[in-house]
Structure formats: structure tokens, C-alpha cells
Amino acid sequence: MNTTIIEHEIKTKQFDSIDGRYGEYGGMYVPPILEDKLLNLAGFFMETKSKPDFETEYLYYLKTFVGRPSPLYYANNLSKIAGSKIYLKREDLNHTGSHKINNTIGQILLAKRMGASEIVAETGAGQHGVATATAAALFGMKCKIFMGTRDAERQKMNVSRIKLLGADIILTNEGRGTLKDAVDAALGYYIENPDVFYLLGSQVGPHPYPTMVGHFQSIIGKEAKKQIIETEGRLPDNLFACIGGGSNAIGLFTDFLYDQNVAIYAAEGGGDGPILGSTAATLSLGKPGVFQGTFSYALTDENDNIYPTHSIAAGLDYPGISPQHALLKDTNRASYYLITDAEAIESFKLLSKVEGIIPAIESSHAVALALRVLKNKPNDISIINLSGRGDKDVERDLM
Ligand SMILES: *Cc1c(COP(=O)(O)O)cnc(C)c1O
């Protein structure tokens, strides 16, 4: 870790966004018609987010509908295997089964206040589609979910849930039929329909989405900090999260970014390994560039074409990444590692067997990274963000 850089950044609050910029990353790289909509949304969000009645409403639904605060669970058996204390932040226990609902509740409350007539969203693993369709049902709003055909095949249960919740599901055959293609299709619909609210599910895309999603997910780390101080009387030594677009990771990390002695680790969907075209490890193997409206890292070749991606976890199978994580990587505030499909499957089975908790295959990447990093650190205390539950993954042949 480069402490000089970190000290400087901590002093200047450099990890926060200034008008949608994280250092040189972030921004709004979109056609003019979209720029007007997004500037309007950014203004509305900045003005509304700290209003006491908005915050009260947001926290009311998180508590009564989502079931927050999520527990911070001491994983005794996993700790024995790792050789040091591990806590799991149980986002898997949220209503609908993952952290995604924190963000959808926040954004849909904004949409309602803006007078939007319809909600659209993209989905990869289907978790964001389910969370959005759920929030739309809760507030009686019309909802369209865009999903790649390939993802729809590997996440059948979530497709059924979305339909049952009353949303329309629109399958896209473009590209590889994964998250990137669903985002393109949803953005197209958003541009063409003026009264639609685009409810983006991860910390990606143009300003204000990274700031907005980061804000609504930061509840995870705020709770975790309070909980670990209550149980251990001190801050943790290490934080671990898996990272697709970056939202569950930034959710846990935000409240600890300026705590210099807390080490931060994120696990990317490494697929078959460090081979471009067979991986989704964007920060480990990509390079800076503009992709889907923001300047961040992306998995691109020398002609700036996007490589096909692969990860066993649909939620991590994306060639872009949050601009805030790009900054955290460049400043060495957080470390990003590639975890392969095989390593994730091993941890998926291990956690199920030793703790009685079936994790999402996405979250299993974070468990695998923790077990790799926590060798010979007997006095450490760590928190792993268990971003979701694995019900959606058990019927796949992961054995
Ligand atoms: C969507 C998803 C992820 C990846 O998205 P992030 O924005 O990086 O958090 C991780 N875990 C689960 C369970 C998901 O549903």
C-alpha cells in the first residue's frame, strides 16, 4: 500500500465525487438528448437526497420492507478454516435476496417524486430485475426489465419472479446476450421515452448514477461499522467484497475509505483466468476508456473494441466498472484480484457446508479472496460482504 498517496487523498477527501468525477474518472459521455435528462436527474438527486422527509421515507422502507439492518454474523466455522476472525455482512437476508434492493428503493422513491410514468431497468443475474420489479409493484408503477437471452437462460428462476411481480421482461438478442447488451437496450428505450425513469442497478454508467447508487448502497458499510464496533470494540483490519459493476463493494467500503488502517479488497469475476475474452476482471486486466457513458476501466482491445467476457457469475459478467473503483485502484486505496470460476465454486460449496449459508455465486468470489488473503494473519478481524443468497444458483450444475 502506498501510504503517502493515501494520506494525501484522505486529507483532501479525494475518494468522493465532485460533480460526478472521481479524479479523472466518471463524467457523462452521452448524446445531448440524454445529457439534458441526466443533468436534470443529477440536480434532482442532489437536492432531494438529504431532505429529512426523503431520508425518513427511504429508511422506513429499508427497515419495514427490506428487513434492515442486515445482521453482521460471526462465521465461527469459516473463521477456524481461515485462521482468523471473519464476519459476514448478511445482504443475502434482504428481501429479494441481495443488496440490489437498497438501491432500487432509493431510486424508485426519487422517480416517484419526479413524477415518472414508467420504470425501466437492465438486469444480468436477474437480481436487479427482481429488485426493480418488486419496488415497482410496491409503488404501483409500470415496469420494463431488459435482459440478455443468455442470462435469461442461466437465471430462469429470476425470469419467473420478474413476470410474477407484474413487470414486462424484454429479452435482447444483441451481442452475447449478457448484461452489457441489456444496458444498451434499456438506454435506447430511455432515450426514446421522455417520462421514463431509468433505474440503473450498479455503480456504472454516466453521472449521476455512480454517485446515486454509491449513496444508496452506503447503508451497508454504515451499519457494518456500527455493528463491528459494538461487537469487537474496534474497526476491522480487512474488508472483502465481490465486484461486478461495483455497487455492493462500494456500499461496504464507503464508510471506511478514510480509515487508513482498514485494508480493502475486491474480487473480480475472473472466469477461466487471466485470458482476455474468457474473463470479466475489468480492473485487473482492462485499461482506461469510455464505455457506456462513463470514463473508467474497460476490457477493450487495441482498437477500443470490447472483448467478450466470461464469468460463471452473471452478476459479475460485465466489461465495464465503476469510476470510483477505478480511482481506488489507481491510488492503491483498494486492491483488486481475479478469482476464477473454479475458485468461486469451491467457496460456494465450502460456505454452504460449513456455515449453513448458501451464498450467491457472485458473493462466493469474495469468500475465495478472503481465504487467499487471510493466510498467517491470526489477529486480524475481517468483514466479507455476502452480497446475495445462492437460491438462484443451486439448480445449475456447479459440482
Ligand atoms: C448484481 C450482483 C453483484 C454484482 O454487482 P455489484 O454492483 O458489483 O455489486 C454481486 N452479487 C450479487 C448477489 C448480485 O446480485
The ligand as an ORCA input file, in Angstrom:
! r2SCAN-3c Opt
* xyz 0 1
  C     -25.563     -7.916     -9.084
  C     -24.855     -8.670     -8.060
  C     -23.472     -8.487     -7.822
  C     -22.591     -7.605     -8.661
  O     -22.957     -6.271     -8.763
  P     -22.218     -5.112     -7.984
  O     -22.839     -3.877     -8.500
  O     -20.757     -5.193     -8.298
  O     -22.464     -5.317     -6.553
  C     -22.882     -9.186     -6.794
  N     -23.586    -10.047     -6.029
  C     -24.902    -10.261     -6.228
  C     -25.619    -11.230     -5.351
  C     -25.578     -9.579     -7.245
  O     -26.885     -9.805     -7.434
*
